Amino acid sequence: MLNEHSSFILDMQKTIDIGITGFSFIVAYFIKRNLLPGSMSNLSNDPNYYIILLLIIIAWFISFKWMDMYMSYREQEFWQFFTTILKSCFMGIILVSITMYLLRIQGVSRLLMGIFLVLNVSLLTLSKFIIFKILEKVRTDGLNTKNILIVGSKERARQVIEVVEKHKATGYMVLGCFEVDEEKLGQSVFNEHKVIGLVKDLEEYLQNNIVDELIFAMSLKKLKNGDRYLAFAESMGIKVRIVPDWELHYLMYRPNIAAVNFEEFLGVHTMALQSTPQNEGKMLIKHVGDFLGAFILTIILLPVFIGIGLAIKIFSKGPIFYKQERLGMNGRVFMVYKFRTMIEHADEMLKELAEMNEADGPAFKIKDDPRIIPWVGTFLRKTSLDELPQLFNVLKSEMSLVGPRPPISKEVDEYSVWQRRRLSMKPGMTCLWQIAPRRNELSFEDWMKLDLQYIDNWSLFNDFKILVLTAKAVLTGAGR
């Protein structure tokens, strides 16, 4: 019954959001046609706009699902909803634009689409804000609440209560704590919250009181018959949460651990701690996008490849391409391809120039490197066009379009333990620090931190944003 109720509410939210999206497009059309005169025809006389409206509804429905638009209001803050709305609309307009290009739909007003986006984001945000505030008021008044009972009274229990107290608008109400030791009865845990019962009486309390969630905030090893209490709560339909033991708690909240998941490994139930993205569907989209993107870019940029190759041959003797051994995902060795920007035998001069190194850490960098080919090499490095042959590495699935840059093995040998985590994701042609302002002035440690920031906050949207900013940096010569 509860599942049917939740499903009904979810369907209503989807219907309202799609309705708002369709309404936004129609209003945007009439604003453009009547308030901003131009060459637009009447809506009824232009079937293209009906097609676009249908495409928008389909694209927005897909993007809402992709971006997890329908998370629980109880456990989310409003800014998280606003961010999701922005990402969903941005993803939606990309899907519509691609489809319009494939269907060869032309003559659509960009101003109209701009007005639609502003209206859509505004109305969706307003609707979520109204719902959010209504629920917040209702819960603050003591309605639509969820009663929580906590087993335990030490640090973990205090942390749970403190978090609940800071988010009263979520409607969670702490009934109190249960303990094993009788002498702790009546003791204060946090503010007015006390130990109200003993674990041996837990089953009786659950039967005679309204409890929506039972939180175990103590080690189950110390709890006699803990599995019995878990099974009892489950049989009553009460949601059970377990705050991890100290060791796991420490691991879970360390800043460099992104996710703790329960997984089945060859039939064995295991707990997996992994910092790299775990959404297999989105990672599949990334891999497919990498291959298609690299394939299309290679074809489009073929004249550029030829032009750069000729320029290198004119200004310097030797091969057009430069190959170097790099380390990929989890330290796998592969050969990275680049346009050659240095004179022949440049690697042999490295020892002689070691004292001139201006970079900190294991990286090597000289501002006016004498090994660089005049004119051509300088231009290629400034615009990062020397990296283009790495599209072949992407096609071979050795690299991704976006990801931490692949290091050389000598550099990795000098990494700190925390820095090695940047090898836990497939390397990319571009990354966060490559689009950072004045990137050449970043310290080695800042490079590492930006790479780990990318891994910990990975999303398809962030990948797309980095690609757009990279294209901008290449075209404008910014970031150096």
C-alpha positions as CSV (number, residue, x, y, z in Angstrom):
1,M,0.0,0.0,0.0
2,L,2.8,2.4,0.9
3,N,4.6,1.5,-2.3
4,E,1.5,2.3,-4.3
5,H,1.1,5.6,-2.5
6,S,4.7,6.6,-3.1
7,S,4.4,5.5,-6.8
8,F,1.2,7.7,-7.1
9,I,3.0,10.7,-5.6
10,L,6.0,10.2,-7.9
11,D,3.8,9.9,-11.0
12,M,2.1,13.1,-10.0
13,Q,5.4,15.0,-9.6
14,K,6.5,13.7,-13.1
15,T,3.2,14.8,-14.6
16,I,3.4,18.3,-13.0
17,D,7.1,18.8,-14.1
18,I,6.4,17.7,-17.7
19,G,3.2,19.9,-17.7
20,I,5.3,22.9,-16.5
21,T,7.9,22.1,-19.3
22,G,5.3,22.0,-22.0
23,F,3.6,25.1,-20.6
24,S,6.9,27.0,-20.6
25,F,7.5,26.3,-24.3
26,I,4.1,27.5,-25.3
27,V,4.4,30.7,-23.2
28,A,7.9,31.3,-24.6
29,Y,6.5,30.9,-28.1
30,F,3.8,33.5,-27.5
31,I,6.2,35.9,-25.9
32,K,8.5,35.7,-28.8
33,R,5.7,36.0,-31.4
34,N,3.6,38.7,-29.8
35,L,5.9,40.7,-27.5
36,L,9.1,40.4,-29.5
37,P,8.0,40.7,-33.2
38,G,10.0,38.8,-35.8
39,S,9.6,36.4,-38.6
40,M,7.8,33.7,-36.6
41,S,4.7,32.1,-38.1
42,N,1.5,31.2,-36.2
43,L,2.0,28.1,-34.1
44,S,-0.8,26.2,-35.8
45,N,0.8,26.8,-39.2
46,D,4.3,25.6,-38.3
47,P,4.5,21.8,-37.6
48,N,8.2,22.1,-36.7
49,Y,7.3,23.6,-33.4
50,Y,4.9,20.8,-32.5
51,I,7.8,18.4,-33.2
52,I,10.1,20.4,-31.1
53,L,7.6,20.5,-28.2
54,L,7.3,16.7,-28.4
55,L,11.1,16.4,-28.5
56,I,11.4,18.7,-25.4
57,I,8.9,16.6,-23.4
58,I,10.7,13.4,-24.3
59,A,14.2,14.8,-23.7
60,W,13.2,16.4,-20.4
61,F,11.6,13.2,-19.2
62,I,14.8,11.3,-19.9
63,S,17.0,14.0,-18.3
64,F,14.9,14.2,-15.2
65,K,15.4,10.5,-14.7
66,W,19.2,10.6,-15.5
67,M,19.8,13.5,-13.0
68,D,17.8,11.8,-10.2
69,M,15.2,14.6,-10.1
70,Y,12.8,12.7,-7.9
71,M,14.8,12.2,-4.7
72,S,13.0,12.3,-1.4
73,Y,12.2,15.9,-0.2
74,R,12.8,14.8,3.3
75,E,16.5,14.0,2.8
76,Q,17.4,16.8,0.3
77,E,18.1,20.5,0.8
78,F,16.6,23.0,-1.6
79,W,19.8,24.0,-3.3
80,Q,20.3,20.3,-4.3
81,F,16.9,20.4,-6.1
82,F,17.9,23.7,-7.8
83,T,21.2,22.2,-9.0
84,T,19.4,19.1,-10.3
85,I,16.9,21.3,-12.2
86,L,19.8,23.2,-13.9
87,K,21.6,20.1,-14.9
88,S,18.4,18.4,-16.1
89,C,17.4,21.4,-18.3
90,F,21.0,21.7,-19.6
91,M,21.0,18.0,-20.5
92,G,17.6,18.3,-22.0
93,I,18.5,21.1,-24.4
94,I,21.6,19.1,-25.5
95,L,19.4,16.1,-26.4
96,V,17.0,18.3,-28.2
97,S,19.7,20.1,-30.2
98,I,21.3,16.8,-31.2
99,T,18.0,15.4,-32.3
100,M,17.1,18.5,-34.3
101,Y,20.5,18.3,-36.1
102,L,19.9,14.6,-36.9
103,L,16.3,15.3,-38.2
104,R,17.6,18.4,-40.0
105,I,15.0,20.7,-38.4
106,Q,16.1,24.3,-39.2
107,G,14.8,27.8,-38.7
108,V,14.1,27.4,-35.0
109,S,14.5,30.7,-33.1
110,R,17.4,30.6,-30.6
111,L,15.8,33.4,-28.7
112,L,12.7,31.3,-28.3
113,M,14.7,28.5,-26.9
114,G,16.5,30.9,-24.6
115,I,13.2,32.3,-23.3
116,F,11.9,28.8,-22.9
117,L,14.9,27.7,-20.8
118,V,14.7,30.7,-18.5
119,L,10.9,30.2,-18.0
120,N,11.3,26.4,-17.5
121,V,14.1,26.7,-14.9
122,S,12.2,29.5,-13.1
123,L,8.8,27.7,-13.0
124,L,10.3,24.3,-12.1
125,T,12.3,25.9,-9.3
126,L,9.3,27.8,-8.1
127,S,7.2,24.6,-8.0
128,K,9.9,22.8,-6.1
129,F,10.3,25.7,-3.7
130,I,6.6,25.8,-3.0
131,I,6.4,22.1,-2.3
132,F,9.6,22.2,-0.2
133,K,8.3,25.1,1.9
134,I,4.8,23.5,2.4
135,L,6.4,20.2,3.5
136,E,8.9,22.2,5.8
137,K,6.0,24.0,7.4
138,V,3.9,20.9,7.8
139,R,6.8,19.0,9.4
140,T,7.8,21.8,11.7
141,D,4.2,21.8,12.9
142,G,4.6,18.2,13.8
143,L,2.8,16.6,10.9
144,N,4.2,14.3,8.2
145,T,6.9,13.3,10.7
146,K,9.0,10.1,11.1
147,N,9.8,8.7,14.6
148,I,13.3,7.5,15.1
149,L,14.4,5.2,17.9
150,I,18.2,4.8,18.5
151,V,20.0,1.8,20.0
152,G,23.1,3.2,21.6
153,S,24.0,6.3,23.6
154,K,27.6,7.1,22.9
155,E,29.4,9.1,20.2
156,R,27.6,7.6,17.2
157,A,24.2,8.1,18.8
158,R,25.0,11.7,19.6
159,Q,26.1,12.4,16.1
160,V,22.8,11.0,14.7
161,I,20.8,13.1,17.1
162,E,22.9,16.2,16.4
163,V,22.3,15.8,12.6
164,V,18.6,15.4,13.1
165,E,18.4,18.5,15.4
166,K,20.1,20.6,12.6
167,H,17.6,19.4,10.1
168,K,14.3,19.7,11.9
169,A,12.5,20.6,8.7
170,T,13.0,17.0,7.5
171,G,10.4,15.9,10.0
172,Y,12.5,13.3,11.8
173,M,11.7,13.1,15.5
174,V,14.0,11.3,17.9
175,L,12.0,9.3,20.5
176,G,15.1,8.5,22.6
177,C,17.8,5.9,23.0
178,F,18.0,2.3,24.2
179,E,21.0,0.9,26.0
180,V,22.2,-2.5,27.3
181,D,23.3,-1.3,30.7
182,E,20.5,-0.6,33.2
183,E,22.5,2.0,35.0
184,K,22.4,4.3,31.9
185,L,18.6,4.6,32.1
186,G,17.6,8.3,32.3
187,Q,21.1,9.6,31.3
188,S,21.2,12.5,28.9
189,V,22.6,11.7,25.4
190,F,22.3,15.0,23.6
191,N,20.3,18.1,24.8
192,E,16.9,16.8,26.1
193,H,17.3,13.4,24.5
194,K,17.8,10.6,27.0
195,V,18.2,6.8,27.4
196,I,14.5,5.8,27.7
197,G,14.8,2.0,27.7
198,L,16.8,-1.2,27.7
199,V,17.6,-3.3,24.7
200,K,16.0,-6.4,26.3
201,D,12.7,-4.5,26.2
202,L,13.2,-3.3,22.6
203,E,10.7,-5.7,21.1
204,E,7.9,-4.7,23.5
205,Y,8.6,-1.0,22.9
206,L,8.4,-1.5,19.1
207,Q,5.1,-3.3,19.4
208,N,3.5,-0.6,21.7
209,N,4.8,2.6,20.2
210,I,4.9,4.3,16.8
211,V,8.4,3.8,15.4
212,D,9.2,4.5,11.7
213,E,12.9,3.9,11.8
214,L,15.2,2.0,14.1
215,I,18.9,3.1,14.1
216,F,21.6,0.9,15.6
217,A,24.3,3.3,16.7
218,M,26.4,0.8,18.6
219,S,28.6,-2.2,17.6
220,L,26.4,-5.2,16.9
221,K,29.1,-7.3,18.4
222,K,28.3,-5.8,21.8
223,L,24.6,-6.4,21.3
224,K,23.5,-9.9,22.4
225,N,20.9,-11.3,20.0
226,G,21.4,-8.4,17.7
227,D,20.2,-10.4,14.7
228,R,17.0,-11.2,16.5
229,Y,16.2,-7.5,17.0
230,L,17.0,-6.8,13.3
231,A,14.7,-9.6,12.2
232,F,12.0,-8.4,14.6
233,A,12.0,-4.9,13.3
234,E,12.1,-6.1,9.7
235,S,9.1,-8.4,10.3
236,M,7.2,-5.3,11.6
237,G,8.0,-3.4,8.5
238,I,10.2,-0.9,10.4
239,K,13.1,0.5,8.4
240,V,16.5,-0.3,10.0
241,R,19.6,1.7,9.6
242,I,23.0,0.7,11.0
243,V,25.6,3.3,11.8
244,P,29.0,1.5,11.1
245,D,31.4,0.4,13.7
246,W,34.3,2.8,14.5
247,E,36.7,1.4,11.9
248,L,34.1,1.5,9.1
249,H,32.9,4.9,10.3
250,Y,36.4,6.2,10.0
251,L,36.8,4.8,6.5
252,M,33.4,6.1,5.3
253,Y,34.0,9.7,6.3
254,R,37.5,10.0,5.2
255,P,37.6,12.7,2.4
256,N,39.2,10.4,-0.1
257,I,36.7,7.5,0.1
258,A,33.8,8.2,-2.3
259,A,31.4,5.3,-1.7
260,V,30.7,2.3,0.5
261,N,28.5,-0.3,-1.3
262,F,27.2,-3.8,-0.5
263,E,28.0,-6.0,-3.5
264,E,27.9,-9.7,-4.4
265,F,31.2,-11.1,-5.4
266,L,30.9,-14.4,-7.2
267,G,28.0,-15.3,-4.9
268,V,29.7,-14.0,-1.7
269,H,28.2,-10.9,0.0
270,T,30.9,-8.3,0.4
271,M,31.2,-4.6,1.5
272,A,33.1,-2.6,-1.2
273,L,34.9,0.6,-0.5
274,Q,35.8,2.3,-3.8
275,S,36.6,5.9,-4.7
276,T,35.8,5.8,-8.4
277,P,32.3,6.2,-9.9
278,Q,30.1,3.2,-9.5
279,N,27.1,4.0,-11.7
280,E,27.6,1.4,-14.4
281,G,24.9,2.9,-16.7
282,K,26.5,6.4,-16.6
283,M,30.0,4.9,-17.0
284,L,28.8,3.0,-20.1
285,I,27.5,6.2,-21.5
286,K,31.0,7.8,-20.8
287,H,32.8,4.9,-22.6
288,V,30.5,5.0,-25.6
289,G,30.7,8.8,-25.7
290,D,34.5,8.6,-25.6
291,F,34.7,6.3,-28.6
292,L,32.1,8.2,-30.7
293,G,33.6,11.5,-29.8
294,A,37.1,10.5,-30.6
295,F,36.0,8.9,-33.9
296,I,34.1,12.0,-35.0
297,L,36.8,14.4,-33.9
298,T,39.5,12.4,-35.7
299,I,37.6,12.6,-39.0
300,I,36.7,16.3,-38.6
301,L,40.3,17.2,-37.5
302,L,42.0,15.2,-40.2
303,P,43.0,18.4,-42.2
304,V,44.4,19.8,-38.9
305,F,46.5,16.6,-38.4
306,I,47.9,16.9,-41.9
307,G,48.7,20.6,-41.5
308,I,50.5,20.1,-38.2
309,G,52.4,17.2,-39.6
310,L,53.7,19.2,-42.5
311,A,54.6,22.1,-40.2
312,I,56.6,19.8,-37.9
313,K,58.5,18.3,-41.0
314,I,59.3,21.8,-42.3
315,F,60.7,23.2,-39.0
316,S,62.4,20.1,-37.6
317,K,64.0,16.8,-38.7
318,G,62.6,13.7,-37.3
319,P,59.2,11.9,-36.9
320,I,55.9,13.8,-36.7
321,F,54.6,11.8,-33.7
322,Y,56.2,11.3,-30.3
323,K,55.5,8.2,-28.3
324,Q,56.1,7.9,-24.6
325,E,55.5,5.3,-22.0
326,R,52.8,6.4,-19.5
327,L,50.8,4.8,-16.7
328,G,47.1,4.3,-17.1
329,M,44.3,3.0,-14.9
330,N,45.7,1.4,-11.8
331,G,49.3,1.6,-13.2
332,R,48.8,-0.2,-16.5
333,V,51.6,0.7,-18.9
334,F,50.7,2.1,-22.4
335,M,52.2,4.3,-25.1
336,V,50.8,7.8,-25.3
337,Y,50.8,9.6,-28.7
338,K,51.6,13.3,-29.1
339,F,52.7,15.6,-31.9
340,R,56.4,16.1,-31.5
341,T,57.1,19.6,-30.2
342,M,60.8,19.1,-29.2
343,I,63.9,18.5,-31.2
344,E,65.2,15.0,-31.8
345,H,66.9,13.3,-28.8
346,A,65.3,15.8,-26.4
347,D,65.0,13.1,-23.7
348,E,68.8,12.7,-23.7
349,M,69.1,16.4,-22.6
350,L,66.9,15.9,-19.6
351,K,69.7,15.1,-17.2
352,E,71.6,18.2,-18.3
353,L,68.5,20.4,-17.7
354,A,67.5,18.8,-14.4
355,E,68.9,21.7,-12.3
356,M,66.7,24.2,-14.3
357,N,63.5,22.5,-13.3
358,E,60.9,25.1,-12.1
359,A,58.2,22.7,-11.0
360,D,57.8,21.3,-7.5
361,G,57.3,17.6,-6.8
362,P,58.3,14.9,-9.3
363,A,57.0,16.9,-12.3
364,F,59.5,18.5,-14.7
365,K,58.9,21.9,-16.3
366,I,61.0,24.8,-17.7
367,K,59.4,28.0,-18.8
368,D,61.7,28.6,-21.8
369,D,62.7,25.0,-22.6
370,P,65.5,25.0,-25.2
371,R,64.4,21.7,-26.5
372,I,61.2,23.0,-28.0
373,I,61.0,23.4,-31.8
374,P,60.9,27.1,-32.6
375,W,57.5,28.5,-33.6
376,V,55.7,25.2,-34.3
377,G,56.5,23.6,-31.0
378,T,55.7,26.7,-29.0
379,F,52.4,27.1,-30.8
380,L,51.3,23.5,-30.3
381,R,52.2,23.5,-26.6
382,K,50.5,26.8,-26.0
383,T,47.2,25.7,-27.7
384,S,47.6,22.1,-26.4
385,L,47.1,20.9,-30.0
386,D,50.1,18.6,-29.5
387,E,47.7,16.4,-27.5
388,L,45.4,15.7,-30.4
389,P,47.0,12.3,-31.4
390,Q,45.8,11.0,-28.0
391,L,42.4,10.6,-29.8
392,F,44.0,7.3,-31.0
393,N,44.6,6.3,-27.4
394,V,40.9,7.0,-26.7
395,L,39.9,4.9,-29.7
396,K,42.1,2.1,-28.3
397,S,40.3,2.5,-24.9
398,E,43.6,3.3,-23.2
399,M,42.4,6.8,-22.4
400,S,39.2,8.8,-22.0
401,L,38.4,12.3,-23.4
402,V,38.2,13.6,-19.8
403,G,40.2,12.2,-16.8
404,P,43.4,12.7,-14.8
405,R,46.4,13.2,-17.2
406,P,48.5,10.0,-17.6
407,P,51.8,10.3,-15.7
408,I,55.2,8.8,-16.4
409,S,56.4,5.9,-14.2
410,K,59.3,8.0,-12.7
411,E,56.8,10.6,-11.5
412,V,54.5,7.9,-9.9
413,D,57.5,6.4,-8.1
414,E,57.7,9.7,-6.1
415,Y,54.0,10.0,-5.4
416,S,52.7,10.0,-1.8
417,V,50.1,7.3,-1.0
418,W,47.2,9.7,-1.3
419,Q,48.4,10.9,-4.7
420,R,48.4,7.4,-6.2
421,R,44.6,7.4,-6.1
422,R,44.5,9.5,-9.2
423,L,45.5,6.3,-11.0
424,S,42.2,4.7,-10.0
425,M,40.4,6.2,-13.0
426,K,41.1,5.9,-16.7
427,P,43.4,8.8,-17.7
428,G,42.1,11.6,-20.0
429,M,43.1,14.0,-22.7
430,T,41.9,16.9,-20.5
431,C,41.1,17.4,-16.9
432,L,40.3,20.0,-14.3
433,W,43.7,21.5,-13.8
434,Q,44.2,21.9,-17.6
435,I,41.3,24.4,-17.7
436,A,42.3,26.1,-14.4
437,P,43.3,29.8,-14.7
438,R,47.1,30.2,-15.0
439,R,47.5,26.5,-14.9
440,N,51.3,26.7,-15.3
441,E,51.5,28.4,-12.0
442,L,49.7,25.6,-10.1
443,S,51.8,23.6,-7.7
444,F,52.2,19.8,-8.1
445,E,50.1,19.2,-5.0
446,D,47.3,21.4,-6.5
447,W,47.3,19.3,-9.7
448,M,46.9,16.2,-7.5
449,K,44.0,17.7,-5.5
450,L,42.2,18.8,-8.6
451,D,42.5,15.3,-10.1
452,L,41.1,13.8,-6.9
453,Q,38.3,16.4,-6.8
454,Y,37.4,15.3,-10.4
455,I,37.3,11.6,-9.3
456,D,35.2,12.3,-6.2
457,N,32.7,14.5,-8.0
458,W,32.6,12.7,-11.3
459,S,29.4,13.1,-13.4
460,L,28.5,13.1,-17.1
461,F,27.6,16.8,-16.7
462,N,31.0,17.7,-15.3
463,D,32.7,15.8,-18.1
464,F,30.7,17.8,-20.7
465,K,31.5,21.1,-18.9
466,I,35.2,20.3,-18.9
467,L,35.2,19.5,-22.6
468,V,33.4,22.8,-23.4
469,L,35.9,24.8,-21.2
470,T,38.8,22.9,-22.8
471,A,37.6,23.9,-26.3
472,K,37.3,27.5,-25.2
473,A,40.8,27.4,-23.7
474,V,42.3,26.0,-26.9
475,L,40.5,28.5,-29.1
476,T,41.4,31.5,-26.9
477,G,44.8,30.4,-25.7
478,A,43.6,30.8,-22.1
479,G,44.7,28.9,-19.0
480,R,48.5,29.2,-19.6
